[in-house]
Amino acid sequence: MSRDVAPRLGTVDDIPSVASLFRKVPAENLRYLPVLHTPDEDFRYFRQYLNAGNRLWIVGDDMRPSGFCATTPGWIEHLYIDPVWQRHGLGTAFVATAKQENTALRLWAFQRNRAAIQFYSSQGFVLVEQTDGSGNEEGEPDALFAWQSCR
C-alpha cells in the first residue's frame, strides 16, 4: 500500500470528503466519543473554517482523502487519518507541514486517545495541561500539548 504523503492545500471541493472522514475516524477509532453533529453540520463547519482563512491540508485524492489536517496560526485543530492509512507517514507529513508554517504549535488530544498522545510525543510535543473535559463539547477529559521550534 503506497500513497504520496505530500500534503496539499484543500479547497471547498474537498469539504464533502473531509467531513465524511471527520465522522469515520472517531466512529472506528474513538468509539467512546458521542456523535454531536449531523453530517450537514460537519459540512457547514468545514466550509466556514475555510472561508475564515484557515488552512485545510489534504493527503489523497479529491474524492477519497487518506487524511487531513486543519490548522490555524499556532494550532493544529484537527488531524484525522483514515484507519487503513494510519502508520504510513501521513501524520508525520501533516505535522511537518504545520511546523514549517509556525514556530510554535499547540493541540488538544483526548486523554483516552493513547495512540495520538504517543504520536504527538514522538513529534516533539510536550504535555502542558490536562482537563476533566468540562471545557469541551464532548465532555471527555483532554490534554493540551505544545511544540516550540529551536530556530
C-alpha positions as CSV (number, residue, x, y, z in Angstrom):
1,M,0.0,0.0,0.0
2,S,1.6,3.2,-1.1
3,R,0.4,6.8,-1.2
4,D,2.0,10.2,-1.9
5,V,2.3,11.8,1.5
6,A,3.0,15.4,0.4
7,P,0.0,17.4,1.9
8,R,-1.7,19.8,-0.5
9,L,-4.0,22.7,0.5
10,G,-7.6,21.8,0.5
11,T,-10.4,23.7,-1.3
12,V,-14.1,23.8,-0.9
13,D,-14.3,20.9,-3.3
14,D,-12.6,18.7,-0.6
15,I,-15.1,19.6,2.1
16,P,-17.6,16.7,1.5
17,S,-14.9,14.0,1.7
18,V,-13.2,15.8,4.6
19,A,-16.5,16.0,6.5
20,S,-17.0,12.3,5.8
21,L,-13.6,11.3,7.1
22,F,-14.2,13.6,10.2
23,R,-17.1,11.2,11.0
24,K,-15.5,8.0,10.0
25,V,-12.3,8.1,12.1
26,P,-14.0,8.6,15.5
27,A,-16.6,6.1,14.7
28,E,-13.9,3.5,14.1
29,N,-11.1,4.5,16.5
30,L,-12.7,6.7,19.2
31,R,-16.0,4.9,19.9
32,Y,-16.3,6.4,23.3
33,L,-16.9,9.9,21.8
34,P,-20.6,11.0,21.4
35,V,-21.9,11.9,18.0
36,L,-22.8,15.5,18.5
37,H,-23.4,16.9,15.0
38,T,-25.2,15.8,11.8
39,P,-23.2,15.3,8.5
40,D,-24.7,18.6,7.3
41,E,-23.4,20.4,10.4
42,D,-19.9,18.9,9.8
43,F,-20.0,20.1,6.2
44,R,-21.0,23.7,7.2
45,Y,-18.3,23.7,9.9
46,F,-15.5,23.0,7.4
47,R,-16.9,25.4,4.8
48,Q,-16.9,28.2,7.5
49,Y,-13.5,27.0,8.6
50,L,-12.0,27.5,5.1
51,N,-14.0,30.7,4.5
52,A,-12.4,32.2,7.7
53,G,-9.0,31.8,6.0
54,N,-7.8,28.8,7.9
55,R,-5.8,26.0,6.3
56,L,-7.0,22.5,5.4
57,W,-4.2,20.2,4.4
58,I,-5.1,17.0,2.4
59,V,-3.3,13.8,1.5
60,G,-5.0,11.7,-1.1
61,D,-7.3,12.3,-4.0
62,D,-10.3,14.7,-4.1
63,M,-12.9,12.0,-3.8
64,R,-11.3,10.0,-1.0
65,P,-8.6,11.7,1.1
66,S,-6.4,9.4,3.2
67,G,-6.2,12.1,5.8
68,F,-6.5,15.8,6.6
69,C,-5.1,18.4,9.0
70,A,-6.9,21.6,9.8
71,T,-4.6,24.4,11.1
72,T,-4.9,28.0,12.3
73,P,-1.9,30.1,13.2
74,G,-0.1,28.3,16.1
75,W,-2.6,25.5,16.3
76,I,-3.3,22.0,14.9
77,E,-7.1,22.0,15.2
78,H,-7.8,18.6,13.7
79,L,-5.6,15.7,12.4
80,Y,-7.6,12.7,11.1
81,I,-6.1,9.8,9.2
82,D,-8.3,7.1,7.6
83,P,-7.7,4.0,9.7
84,V,-6.4,2.0,6.7
85,W,-3.7,4.7,6.2
86,Q,-2.6,5.1,9.8
87,R,1.1,4.4,10.4
88,H,2.1,5.2,6.8
89,G,3.7,8.6,7.5
90,L,0.7,10.8,6.8
91,G,0.5,12.2,10.3
92,T,4.2,12.9,10.3
93,A,3.9,14.7,6.9
94,F,1.0,16.8,8.3
95,V,2.9,17.8,11.5
96,A,6.0,18.7,9.4
97,T,3.9,20.9,7.2
98,A,2.4,22.7,10.3
99,K,5.8,23.1,11.8
100,Q,7.1,24.7,8.6
101,E,4.5,27.4,8.9
102,N,4.7,28.0,12.7
103,T,7.5,28.5,15.2
104,A,5.2,27.2,18.0
105,L,2.2,24.9,17.9
106,R,-0.5,23.7,20.3
107,L,-3.1,21.0,20.0
108,W,-5.6,19.2,22.1
109,A,-5.9,15.4,22.3
110,F,-8.4,13.3,24.3
111,Q,-6.6,11.6,27.3
112,R,-8.0,8.2,26.2
113,N,-6.5,8.6,22.7
114,R,-3.2,6.9,23.7
115,A,-2.2,6.4,20.1
116,A,-2.5,10.1,19.4
117,I,-0.7,11.1,22.5
118,Q,2.2,8.7,21.7
119,F,2.3,10.1,18.2
120,Y,2.4,13.7,19.2
121,S,5.0,13.0,21.8
122,S,7.2,11.3,19.2
123,Q,6.8,14.5,17.1
124,G,8.3,16.7,19.9
125,F,5.1,17.9,21.6
126,V,5.1,18.1,25.4
127,L,2.1,17.9,27.8
128,V,1.1,21.3,29.1
129,E,-2.2,20.7,30.8
130,Q,-4.8,18.1,31.5
131,T,-8.5,18.8,31.9
132,D,-11.6,17.0,33.2
133,G,-13.4,17.6,29.9
134,S,-15.8,20.2,31.2
135,G,-14.5,22.7,28.7
136,N,-15.0,20.7,25.6
137,E,-18.2,19.7,23.7
138,E,-17.7,16.0,24.2
139,G,-17.3,16.2,27.9
140,E,-14.2,14.0,27.6
141,P,-11.0,14.6,29.6
142,D,-8.4,16.0,27.3
143,A,-4.8,17.2,27.3
144,L,-3.1,20.3,25.8
145,F,0.2,19.7,24.1
146,A,2.8,22.2,22.8
147,W,5.8,22.3,20.5
148,Q,8.4,25.0,20.1
149,S,10.8,25.4,17.3
150,C,14.5,25.6,18.0
151,R,15.0,28.2,15.3
